[in-house]
Amino acid sequence: MIRVLVVAASSVIRAGLFAVLTSDPRLVVVGSASELDSTEITQLQPDVVLLDLSGHPQDIEWKQQYPTAIIVIVDESKSIDLEAALRAGVRGVLLNVCTESEIIATVEAVASGLVVLHPDAVEYLLNLPELSASNPALLNPVQALTPREIEVLDMLGSGLSNKAIAKRLQISEHTVKFHVSSIFQKLGVSTRTEAVTVGVRLGLIML
């Protein structure tokens, strides 16, 4: 079981995130709060903190190192100080338009020790040579898998064809091919079987 602490200023958003997380039997919500508190994190000892910052990203200055991996939900990736957030313990960045499956996939990936960033955030980081030089692990290609790519990888593990994946995700086959190509590149593989094998080994997907 993956233990998750939900943090959001809005009680409505907290309730919504609780409903999303508890829909997956592999996740358990150990508590909820209106603001990020390191003392509460220490007491509850969650594996992951899911923090909603949509609408008010500047409420946190990221001046301390938090003891647990944090996933933030924001209006847009550039609305937070991403470099400071990563140093403080943020290991996942999602936009507030993300789907329920993307949230669950990101929680599972981050709990496995990976970093899941929105493509916009990855592009921003790639333009910070001083960050990549001092923290090369933060930019490991495997760690940069997006929530959508993890979804596609999971479907590859189920043996679905590009056409079937496209139908299920309601996207074009061309887009699926793009995601598959990106997954291959990031995982350093050349076949679907290799991608699934690496994905399972890294804890990105479960068969």
N, C-alpha and C positions, 0 to 999 in steps of 0.2 A: 504494500500500500504506500502511496505517495501522500505525505502530509502537507496540506496547503493552508496558508494563512491568507485570508482575503482582506485587502485594505482599500477602502474607497470612501470619499467624503460623503457621497450620496448613499442613503440607506436603500434606495431603489436599485442602484447599481450593485451594491453588495448582495442584495437578494438575488439579482439576476446572475451574478457570477457564481454564487452558491449553487443555484439551480443547474448551471452549466457543468460545474465541476462534479457535483454529486450524481450526474447522469452517467458517469463512468465509474464502474466498480473498482477500478484501480486507484481512484483518488478519494481522499477523505479530507474534508474541511475541518481543521482543528480549532478555528476561531475566525472572528472578523473584527475589524477595527476601522475607525474613521480616519486615523492617521498612522503613519509609520513610526513605530516605537521599538527601538532596539531592545529595551527591557522586556517587552511583551514577546518579542521574537525569541529571546533567551529562555523565557518561561515556557512557551508553547513548543519550542524546538521544531518548527516546520521544516520540511525539506525544501520548500519553495514558498516565496511570498509573491502573491499576485496583487500588484499595486495599480489601481486606476488613477491616472493623472489627467485624463481627458478634461479639457476645459480650464485646468489650473496647473500646468506643468511646472510653474516656477515656485510652487509651494515647498519644494524640497531643494536644498542647496547642495546636496551630496558632499558634505564636508567630512563625513565619517565612513569607516568601513563597516558594513553590516555583516553579521555572522552567518547569514543565510542567502542563498542565491535569490535574486529578485527579478521578476518579470514586470515590466511597466507597460501600461496601455496608454497611448497618447494620441492626440489629434493628428500629429505628424512628427516624424522622427527628429526633425531639426528643431522641434519646440523644446527639447531638453538639452542640457549640456552633456552630450553623449560620452565624451571622454571622461568627465568627472563621474558620471553615473557608472561606467564600466569599472572604474577604480574603486567605487563604493560597494560594488557587489552585484550590479545589474548584469544579468546573463540572458535576458530576453527583452526584445522590443517589439511590441505589436501596435498596430493602428486600431483606433476605436471602431473601425468598420470590419474588423476580423470576424470570422465565423466561429461557431461553437467548436467545430472540429479543429480549427487552427489553434484555439486556446488550449484545448486538451493536448494536442500534439506538442505544443510548445512547453507546457508544464512537464510532460513526460521526458522530453529531450533535455530540458534544463536540469531536471532531477537526476538525469544520467550523467551530468557533468558537461553538457554541451552548451554552446552559446547560440541562440537563435535570434537573428536580426532581420528586420524588414530590409528589402533590397535598398531602399533609400539610405538606411543607416549604414549598410555595408559600403555604399558608394562614398558616404561622408568619411568613414574611417579610412578608406583607401587613399584619401587625400590628406591624411595625417601621418607623414613619414616618421615623425618623432614618436608617435604612439606605437606604430608597428615595430619600430626598432627596439623600444623598451619593453614591449609586451607582445612578442610574436605569437604567443598562444592565442591571443584574442582574435587574431586574424587567420587562424588555421582554416583552410578552405572547408574542411569537414564541418567545422563549427558554424560556418556561415549559411548552412542550409536554411531556407525559408520555411515557414509553416506549410505553405502550399507544396513545396518540394517534398517535405516529409509525408504529406498526404499522398502524393503521387508515388513515392517510394513504397509506402504501405500497400498501395494498390498493385504495384509491381510484385510485391511479395505474395499477393493473393492470386497472381497469375493473370491479371486482367490485361487485355490488349490496349493499345493506344486509343482505339475507337471506343472501347468500353469505358476507359477512364474518362475520356472526353464527355461521353454521355452522362456519366455519373456526376462529374463536376460541372457539367453544363458549360463547357468551354470547347474550343475548336481542337481538332486533332493536331493542327500546327502548333498550338500553344502547348499541348501535351508533349509533342516532340521536343519543343524548346526546353520544357522542364526536365525531361529525361536526359537531354544532352547536358544540361547544367548539372544535374545530379551526378552523371558520369564524371564530369570534369572535377567537381568538388570532392568526390570520393576517390578519385584517382583510379577508376575502373573503366572497362570497355564493354561489358555485357550486363544484361539485366540480372543474371544470376550472381555475378560478382557484386553488383550494387546492393542486392538484397542481403547477401552474405555479410558485407561490410556494415550495412544498416542494422542488422540484427546484433552483430558483435559490438557495435557502438551504443546499442540500446535505443536507437532511433525508432525502430519498429519491432513488433512482436509477431511471430508466426503462430 
